[in-house]
């Protein structure tokens, strides 16, 4: 099957041989989109960089202006990110990032743990009406989780050097 490329084939081959950073993947997370953008406009903008498997536009109140764009090929996703970060669409500058499952998972885990903490405090009759204390405790818990994650990251990095 014919593949359309931008640039000479030699440049394309060279880019295929480069080693990609670990965060690079086929799924892009796009922010700062105009609320009125259509799927067709998204395909026009992002389709220039390669075959797209899926585009999901945020349509809920808290997800408007965001989208997920999933390419068939990881190099096309990298090319799109490189060219479309900061691209002006309807007077707004796009923020294009690699989607990171682990970050989303951490947010969900933190929210779930906060809800468990809230339920436990209610069952024990602690500070039911004191939202400020709950917010402080939640913030303290978030800092603890972040410090633990950073400590595990540095421990993993330092032990990787040994051996």
Residue pairs with C-beta under 8 A, 6 or more apart in sequence:
5 12
15 75
15 79
16 75
20 74
20 75
20 78
23 98
23 100
24 74
24 77
24 78
24 98
25 74
25 77
25 98
25 99
26 53
26 70
26 71
26 72
26 73
26 74
26 76
26 77
27 68
27 69
27 70
27 71
27 77
27 98
27 99
28 46
28 68
28 69
28 70
28 71
28 77
28 80
28 81
28 96
28 97
28 98
28 99
29 66
29 67
29 68
29 96
29 97
29 98
29 99
30 66
30 67
30 68
30 69
30 84
30 94
30 95
30 96
30 97
31 65
31 66
31 94
31 95
31 96
31 97
32 65
32 92
32 93
32 94
32 95
33 42
33 57
33 65
33 66
33 67
33 89
33 92
33 94
34 65
34 89
34 90
34 91
34 92
35 64
35 65
36 90
37 57
37 89
37 90
39 55
39 57
41 89
42 55
42 57
42 67
42 69
43 52
43 55
45 84
45 87
45 89
46 52
46 55
46 69
46 80
46 84
48 80
49 71
49 76
49 77
49 79
49 80
49 83
49 84
50 71
50 72
50 73
50 75
50 76
50 77
50 79
50 80
51 71
51 72
51 73
51 76
52 69
52 70
52 71
52 72
53 70
53 71
53 72
54 68
54 69
54 70
55 67
55 68
55 69
55 70
56 67
56 68
57 66
57 67
58 64
58 65
58 66
58 67
68 99
69 77
69 80
70 77
71 77
71 80
77 98
80 96
81 96
81 97
81 98
84 94
84 96
85 94
85 95
85 96
86 93
86 94
87 93
87 94
87 96
88 94
106 145
106 149
110 141
110 142
110 145
113 141
113 145
114 138
114 141
117 137
117 138
117 141
118 134
121 127
121 128
121 134
122 128
127 133
127 134
